[in-house]
Amino acid sequence: MSVFANLVEHLADLLQPLFGASAAAAAIVLFTALVRLLVHPLSRAAARGQKARTALQPKIAELRKKHGKNPEKLQRAVLELHAEEKVSPLAGCLPGLLQVPAFFLLYHLFSSDTIGGRANELLGHELLAAPLGERWTDALGGGGALSGAGLVYAGLFVIVAGVAAFSYRLSKRMMAANPVVPAGGGGGEQLPGLGAVTKAMPFMSFFTLVTVAVVPLAAALYVVTSTTWSVVERAVLYR
């Protein structure tokens, strides 16, 4: 944690001439962008995997005709087809999972009073009037929704709502253009685990609103930046 805290502090020092008192917040946004750049090759691979799964739809349709009366055999054949073509139905989840450690690092860093046995100086940094170590409830209790900190959160909620609405439309359009063929007959089940992911996908970005409200502002900035990046990236890679 001390190493990570030093990294954030150094980034804040570099950005201080441009962002002043909000340099630490800008450092978190920059850190998030660096993490997303590192994960970007996996996102590109996930996009290629999605296109490969789309290309397999005619073969899956043939398997349905051949094994339609035997759902278990059909599901096994579909799984074997994915294995032969080296296509994973859940490969698109990997970029998101690899970002979880970075999020929890920020969460822990801005939730701890001490780091490495000394006071956590990062807690004194702010985004405009909102301390990076406080939550939305702290802003409401300290001055209300119209206070400086409350307005910062209001701005974040507006950004997240806009990104979530765009992501919802994008996901629905992608699902309509690339429907997942069930592994069973006409009413059969999808590949294991894929059905729940498919149903939840259009709503995932809306869950960000809840996350932003309950985590420290620093972690909320990471979530908002990463979610925005993800939606833009999907729009470009899956066009």
N, C-alpha and C positions, 0 to 999 in steps of 0.2 A: 504493500500500500504506500510506503514511503517513496518508492521509486515512481509509482504512478502519480502521486501527489506532486513530486518534483517535476514530472513531465508537464502536468497541467500548469504549474506555476511558471515554468520556463516559456511555455506557449503564451501564457498571459502576459509575461514581460515583453515578449516579442510584439504582441498585438496592442500593447498599452498605448503607444503613440497614436494609433488609429482609433481605438475604441474607448480609451480613457478608463473610467470606473467599471465599464462593462467588458473589460478585456478578458476576464476569466470566462464569462459567458461566451464570448467569441471564440475562446480557446476550446471550449467544449464542442461548439459547432464545427470547428476545424478538425478536432480529434475525431468526431463522428464521420466527417467526410473522408478522413484518412482510413478509418476502419472500413467504410463502404468501398473505397478504392481497392483495398486489399481483398475484399470479398467479391469484387466485381467479376473476376474470372469465373467464379462459381455461379454467379448469376447468369453469365453468358452461357455457361454449360447447361444450366437449368432451362434456359430459353431454347437451346438446341434440342434438349431432351423433350420439351413440350412439342416442338415441331416434329420430332421423330415419332412421338406418340400419335400425333395427328396423322402422319404418313402410314401408321400401322392400322388405321381404322378399316381400310378395305380387307386386309388379311383377317382382322378380328371378325368382320362381318361374315367372311367365308367360314371361319371356325364356328360361328353361331349356327350357320346353316347345317354344318356337318355334325355338330354335337348338341344341337338345340334341345334334344330330348334328354340329355344327360348333363345337368348343370355342373356337377362335380368334375366331370371329365372336361367340360368346356372351360371351367375356371383354371384347371390345371394346364390345359393347352394354351390359354392366354398368358399365364404366368411363364410358361416355357418360351413362348414367342418373345415376350419382353426380355427374358434372359438371353435368348439367342441374338437379339438385336442390341443387347447391352443398353436397354432403356429401363430406367427405374421409375415407377409410377410416383414415388415420393421424393424424387431428386430435388424438386423445387423447394422443399422445406429446408435443405441444408444451409443456404446462405443466411436465412433467418436464425437458425439454431446457433450458428457460429458467432452471431452478434450478442448472444445472451451474456457471455462472460464480461464483455465490455460494459454492458448496461449495469450489471451487478457491481462492477468495480466502481463506477460513478455513484451508484446508489449508496454503497458502503462508504465511499470517500466523503460524501456530503451528508452522511447520517452520523458520522463519528466526531465526537468532541476533540479527540486526540488522535494523532497519527505518529507512530514511531516514538511514543513517549512524550511528545510535546503538543502544545495546543494546535488545533487544526486551523491554520490561518485562512484557508480557502473559504471557511464559513463566513468570513467577513466580506466576501465579494458579493456584488449584486448585479442584476440585470435591470437597469434603470432604477426603480425604487424597490425591487423585489429581491430579498436575500436568496442566494443560490441554495442555501441549506434548509430553507423553509418550504412548507407545502401550501396548497390552496387554502386549507382550513386555517392555517396561521394568518394568511392574508385577510380572510374574512373576519377572524377574531381580532386582528390588530387594527383594522380601519374600515372594514367592510368592502363590498364589491366595487365601490367607486373610489377606493383609495389607490395610491400609486401602484402598490403590489397587486391589488385586485384587478386593475386595468391591464397589467402585464399578463395576468392569467387569462383575462377576457380576450386579449389579442391572440394568445396561444390557442384558446378554444376555437376562435374563429378560423384560424389557419388549419387546425386539425379537422374541423367540420368541413371546410372546403376541400381539403385533400381527401377526406373520407368519402365525400359525395362523388368526387371524380373517380376514386378508386372503385367505388361500388359500380358505377356505370361501366368502367373499363373491365372489371371482372365479369359482369353480366354479359358484355359484348363478347369477351373471349370465350366464355362458357357456351354461348349460343353458336359461335363460329366453330368451336372444337368440342362438341359434346363427347362425354366419356361413354364408351360402349360398355354395358353391363357384362360381367363375366358369366352371368347365368342367362336364362332365356329372356323373353321380352320383359318379364317382371323380376328378373334375377338380381342378385347383389352385384355391386361393383367390386373391383379388386379390394382385398382386405385393407381397411383403414382409409381407403380413398373416398368412400362415400361421405363420411363425416367432414373430411377436409374440403371436398367439393361444395357441400352445402354451406359451410361456414365461411368460405373464402370471400364472398362479396361483402360480408359484414366485419371482416377482421379490422379494417382501419377504424371503424366506429369504436372498437374496444379501446383505441388509443385515448379517447376522451376520458375514460375512467382512469387509465394509467396516469395521464397528466395530472389529474386531480388529486391522486393519493401519494405520489412520490415526491421527493425533494425537487425543487425547480431545476437543478443541474441535470438530474436524471430525466426530467420531463423534456428539457432541451434536446437531450440525446434522442429520445423517442420521437419527438416532433421532426427533428432533422432527418433521422433515419427513415421514418415513414414517408416523408416527402420525397426523399431520394429514391426510395423503393418504388413509389408510384410512377415517378418520372421515368425511372429505369425500365419498368415494365412496359410503359407506353412506347418507349423507343425499341426495346428488344423484341417485343411481341407484335410489332406492327406488321 
